[in-house]
Amino acid sequence: MEGFTLAEDGTRLIYEVFVVDPVYLAEPVTQTHEWDYRPDIVPGEMDCDLDSARRHLTEF
């Protein structure tokens, strides 16, 4: 299960994930990540590295 929640102060997005897999995990795993709202940061551009991208492609 997973979900997103806006923090009470409205400045953070909270992502929570809960994983249960008795075959590969000895016990359930819970993780929480938080992202800050940063309107002062401008996303930068990056060139795509085609060789790296090809490693993640699969043919069906």
Residue, then its C-alpha position, 0 to 999 in steps of 0.5 A: m500500500e502507498g499514499f501521499t499526504l500533504a503536511e498540516d503546514g502545507t509545505r511538505l508532501i509525505y509519501e508512505v509505503f508499506v510492503v508485505d512479501p513473505v517470500y522475500l521479506a522476513e517482516p513487513v517494511t514501512q518507509t516514509h519520505e518527505w519532499d519540501y515545497r521549494p518554489d525558489i528552486v528552478p528545475g535544471e535541464m540535463d541531457c539524456d545519456l542514451d547509453s544509460a537509458r538503454r539499460h532500462l529498456t526491455e523488449f516485449 
